[in-house]
Amino acid sequence: MPSFPIPPELAEDHEARIHPVLTLLLVLAVSGLGWALIFAVLFLRTL
């Protein structure tokens, strides 16, 4: 284990390399929920 603190960018890259599929699914889920919320608001505004 390194004795110096790890920058957040390196830590995030390390996690992304360990769990690329989980990271991709998380991004897709968040973006999917975001788009669903946007379309729901736009749809309700047109009623």
Backbone bond lengths (Angstrom), bond angles and torsions (degrees), N, CA, C in turn:
res aa  C-N    CA-C-N  psi(-1)  N-CA   C-N-CA  omega(-1)  CA-C   N-CA-C  phi
1 M - - - 1.474 - - 1.523 109.53 -
2 P 1.309 117.78 134.00 1.473 119.98 178.52 1.521 110.82 -69.33
3 S 1.329 115.43 143.91 1.466 119.55 -179.18 1.522 111.62 -85.13
4 F 1.352 116.67 -16.34 1.464 119.11 -179.69 1.527 109.52 -92.06
5 P 1.328 117.67 151.39 1.477 120.23 -179.59 1.518 111.16 -65.28
6 I 1.321 115.69 142.19 1.464 121.27 -179.27 1.524 109.05 -90.33
7 P 1.341 117.85 129.54 1.472 119.59 176.85 1.525 110.57 -61.00
8 P 1.332 117.47 147.87 1.477 120.32 -178.48 1.522 112.47 -57.52
9 E 1.351 117.39 -35.95 1.464 119.34 -178.59 1.526 110.43 -62.62
10 L 1.333 116.40 -44.38 1.464 119.39 179.89 1.519 110.82 -66.59
11 A 1.319 116.75 -38.96 1.461 120.07 179.37 1.529 110.06 -63.37
12 E 1.330 116.81 -42.99 1.465 120.22 -179.87 1.529 110.43 -65.76
13 D 1.360 116.72 -40.98 1.463 119.60 178.29 1.526 110.17 -63.00
14 H 1.327 116.62 -39.81 1.465 120.33 179.71 1.525 109.95 -62.86
15 E 1.322 116.85 -45.23 1.466 120.44 179.16 1.525 110.26 -64.20
16 A 1.329 117.17 -39.26 1.461 120.32 -179.20 1.529 110.29 -65.27
17 R 1.342 117.17 -35.56 1.465 119.37 178.82 1.522 110.82 -71.96
18 I 1.340 116.69 -31.83 1.464 119.75 -179.53 1.530 110.22 -73.42
19 H 1.326 117.15 -42.75 1.470 121.07 -176.40 1.535 110.14 -124.45
20 P 1.336 118.61 64.90 1.477 118.68 -178.57 1.521 112.30 -63.86
21 V 1.334 116.91 -37.89 1.468 119.85 -178.51 1.518 110.26 -69.74
22 L 1.339 116.74 -44.39 1.463 119.60 179.79 1.520 110.50 -63.82
23 T 1.337 116.41 -39.57 1.465 119.51 178.62 1.526 110.17 -63.82
24 L 1.341 116.48 -43.06 1.466 120.07 -179.99 1.525 110.41 -63.41
25 L 1.334 116.60 -43.86 1.465 119.65 179.40 1.524 111.06 -63.40
26 L 1.343 116.16 -38.69 1.463 119.24 179.85 1.525 110.00 -64.68
27 V 1.339 116.86 -43.74 1.469 120.25 179.70 1.526 110.18 -63.66
28 L 1.330 116.72 -43.77 1.465 119.95 179.97 1.523 110.66 -63.98
29 A 1.328 117.15 -39.85 1.463 120.05 -179.68 1.522 110.39 -65.17
30 V 1.332 116.76 -45.49 1.468 119.83 -178.79 1.521 110.20 -64.96
31 S 1.348 117.20 -45.99 1.462 119.49 -179.17 1.526 110.20 -66.79
32 G 1.325 116.87 -36.33 1.461 120.29 178.41 1.520 111.10 -64.05
33 L 1.333 116.55 -43.47 1.467 119.69 177.90 1.519 110.18 -64.61
34 G 1.327 116.44 -38.24 1.465 120.06 179.37 1.523 111.12 -62.79
35 W 1.354 116.09 -47.07 1.465 119.14 179.59 1.526 110.64 -65.45
36 A 1.337 117.74 -39.23 1.468 120.31 178.99 1.524 110.15 -61.51
37 L 1.333 116.76 -41.17 1.465 120.24 179.68 1.526 110.23 -65.74
38 I 1.342 116.77 -42.56 1.474 119.98 -179.83 1.527 110.16 -62.31
39 F 1.348 116.62 -47.64 1.466 119.23 -178.44 1.526 111.15 -65.81
40 A 1.335 117.70 -34.95 1.462 120.32 178.16 1.524 110.06 -64.04
41 V 1.332 117.32 -42.98 1.468 120.49 179.65 1.525 109.93 -65.39
42 L 1.338 116.97 -44.71 1.469 119.58 179.87 1.525 110.40 -63.30
43 F 1.331 117.39 -40.23 1.460 120.78 -179.54 1.522 110.70 -65.23
44 L 1.335 117.38 -42.55 1.466 120.25 179.95 1.525 110.78 -67.01
45 R 1.340 117.21 -32.25 1.471 119.58 -179.81 1.524 111.28 -69.60
46 T 1.344 117.62 -26.33 1.463 120.13 -178.29 1.519 111.74 -83.43
47 L 1.335 118.07 -11.95 1.472 119.51 -179.39 1.518 110.56 -73.51
